[in-house]
Amino acid sequence: MNAIKTAFFLGLMSALLLLIGGAIGGRGGVVVALGLAAAMNFFSYWFSDRIVLAMHRAQPVTRAQAPQLYAALERLTGPTGTPMPRVYLLPEEAPNAFATGRSPQHAAVAVTQGLMRLLNAEELEGVLAHELAHVKNRDILIGSVAATIASAVMVLASMARFAAIFGGGRGGDDREGASPFALIATALFAPIAAALIQMAVSRSREYQADESGAAMTHNPYALASALQKLEDQSKRIPMQNAAPQSSHLFIVKPFTGASLMNLFSTHPPIRERIRRLTGR
């Protein structure tokens, strides 16, 4: 069901991209929109992991530096034949973790120093299983595609605003230009719609990673306990280098404060995630 939802949301976002491209330049605008999305997805596919690791000052660690981390990852990857990911540590007291990489063969798992101090061995394994599930389910690639399409929509929305201001619009093979009011409406509402769809994709993949991670460890209660600890501690210690562009990657939302509404969050409510894991 989550896979179907993800496919639907990605299709909806792609349709939105083509719609705004068509509003700006007709069939030519659609071609430009497709080209922009393709170029951005190519860049994201090859370089997004390096960018996000550098953004959060992640440092590679060896087995000697983090034996507990390596031991937990080996217990999870060994029986399934999953490639061992690169391991990174973030110099942050806020407890959190994320995975990145375009495929299981090019994956990286990063955890904060605060997470290593907060969780016991079973809880740490539950968190790592969640992150490996993201890699196995290709969620990093899906999230990158969703983020780049949303970014392309926002770029085109800026173009639509300029087109409305300077009297542009459909041209070439279209007889009449697009209405300035339609362009302005598109420029205002398309980025909001794209952001909401991107967040819906992210929430759907979080539920799936919780389910897959719990199946990997055969211990859903360990992940549920870890999620509760992470939420409680994250409210007290916000991440210093958190960025909105990468917030969807983390296992729990790296920002403090409650959202105005769950619709505008990249993460499902922790209470609901725990309920789904434990059945209560």
N, C-alpha and C positions, 0 to 999 in steps of 0.2 A: 504493500500500500504506500509506504514512504517513497519507494522508487517511482511509482506512478505519479505521486504528487510532485516529486522533483522534476520529472519529465514534463508534466503539465506546466509548472511554473517557469521552467526554462523556455518552453515553447511560447508561453505568454509574453515573457520578456523579449524574446526575439521578434515577436509580432509587433510589440511596442516600438522596438528599434526601427523596424521597417516602416511602421506608420509615421513616425516622426521624420524619417528620411524622405518618405513620399510627400509629406506636407511641405517640406522645404523645397524639394526639387523634382517632384514627380518620379518617373522611372529612373532618371539620372540620380536623384537623391537616394533612392533605394540602393542603387549600385554603390554609391559613396558610403552609405551606412553599412552595407555588407563588407566593403573593403576595410573600413575603419575597425569594425568588430573583428575581422580576421587578423588584421595587423596587431591589435591589442591582445587578442587571445594567443597569438604566436609568442609575443613577448612575455606574457604571463606564464605560459606553459614552460618556457625555458629558464626564466630568471626570477620568478616570484619567490622561490624558496630562499635564494641568496639575499633578496631584498628584505624579506621579513626577518631573517636571522640577524642581518646587519642592523635593521631598525631597532631591534630589542637587545642589541649588544650581546647576543648569545655567544658563549665561549665553548669550543669543543672540549670534551673531557675524556680521559682515558679510563680504562678499567681500574687502574691503580687509584685514580682520583675519586671514582664513584663506583665502588664494587657492588653496593646494594642495587644501584640503578641497572648496571649491566646484568647482574644475576637475575633480576626480575624480567628484564627484556629477553634474556636467553630462555627462561622458563616458558615465555609466551610464544616466542618465535620458533624454538626448536621442534616441538611436536608437530607443528603445521607446515614446517619447511619455509616459513616466511623469511625473507632476507633480513638480516640484522640492520636496523637503521643506524644512521649517524646519531651520536648522542651529544646534546648540548645542555649547558647550564646557564640560566639567566641570573644576573646579579640583582635579584629582586627579593624583598622580604614578603611581598604579597604572594600567597600560594596560588599557583596556576600552572598550566601546561598546554602545549600545543604540538601538533604535528604538521609537517609541510613536506613538499616534494611531489613531483609529477607522477610517480609510480612507486610501487613497493621496492624496486631496485634503486631508487634515487630518493628514499625517504629520510627524514630527520625528525627526531623527537627531542623537544626542549622542555625542561622543567625549571621552575624557579628554586632558589635556595630555600625560600620559605616553605615550599611544598615538601621538600625533603625533610625539613625539621618537624613538620606538622603531622604527617601521616605515618601510620604503622606499615609494616611490610605488606599485609593483605590489601590495605587501602591503596598503597602505592601501585601494587600490581593491577588493581582495578582501574586506576586512572590510566596507566600505561596501556592496558588492554583497550580502553576506550579510544586512545589516540591511534593505536595500531589498527583498530577497526576503521577509523577514518581513512587510513592509508589503503587498507585492503578493499574498502568500498569505493575507492577513487573519489572520496569526498573532497580532497584537496583540489583535484582537477575541476570537479563540479563547482566548488566554491569560487575558484579562480575564474571560470567561465562566466558565472553569474556576476561576479564583481566587475569583470571587464566589459560585459554587455551593459551593465548599469552605468559604468563610466562613459561608455560610448553614447548612451542615451543622454547623459548630462552634457557631453560635448556638443551633440546635435541640438540639444535644447538651447544652449548658448547661441549657436548659429541661427536658430529659429527666432530668438529675440532680436538679433541684429537684422535678420531678414524683415521682421515686422517693422522695425524702426526705420529702415531705409527703403521700404517698399518692395522688397524682394519677394520671392515665393517660387511657385512652380514655373518652370521655363522649358525651353527646348521643344519637347514634343507635346506640351500642354498649351491650350489656346489662352487660358486665363491664369493669372497669378492666384495664389492662395490668399484667402481673406486674412488681413492683418490680425483680426480678432481671433481667427482660428489658430494662427501662428503663436499669438501670445498665450492662448489657452493651452496649446501643446507645450510651449516652453515652460509654463508654470506647473502643469499637472503631470507631464511625462516623467520628470526626475523623481517626483514623490511616488508615483506608481512603480517605477523601477526599483526604488529603495525598498518599498514594501514587499515586492516580489522577492528581492534578494534576501530579505530577512526571513520570509516564509521558507525559502529554500534552506537557509541555514538552520532554522528550527527543526525542519523535517529530518535533516541529516544528523542532528544531535540526538534525536530520539533513536534513530537507526544505529548510531554508534554506541549508545548506551546498551541497546539490546544485543548487538553483536559482541561488545566487550564483555558483558555479563556471561554470554554463552561461552566465550573463550576461557574465562576463569572458573566457570561453574559456581560463581559466588556473587550473585547480584547484590547481596547485602553489604559486601565490602565496598563496591562502587557507590552504593547509596549512602553509606556512612561517610565516605570521602567527599561526596558532593555536599553533604550537609556541613562538614567541617570547612570546606573551601568557601562556601557561601558566607558562613558566619565570620570567618577570618577576613575575607575580602572586603566585607563592609567596614572593618576596622582599619585595614591596611590597604589602601588603593595602590595600584601599580603606578610606578613613576614614569614609565616609558610607554604606557598604553596609548594606542592610536586607533581612531575609529576605523581606519582602513583594514586593520588586522584583528579587530575585536572578535569577529566571527570564528577565528581559528582557535581561540582558547576554550578550555573545557567549561569554565564558568565566565560570566561577563566580567571583564577586568575593571569596570567602572563602578563607583559607589553611587548610592542613591537609587530610588525606585523610578522605574520608567513611568511616563504619564499613562501608558497603557501597554499591555503585553504585545499589541500589534506592532509596536515600534521597537521591539527588542530582537536582537540576533539570536538570543537564547530562550528556550522554553523556561517556564518557571521551575525552579529547583524542586518545589513541592510536588509538581506534576511528574517530573522525571523520577523522583524517589517513589512515588505512588506506582508508576508503571514498572519500576524495577522490582519492588517488593510486593505489589498487589494489595497495598493497604495505604 
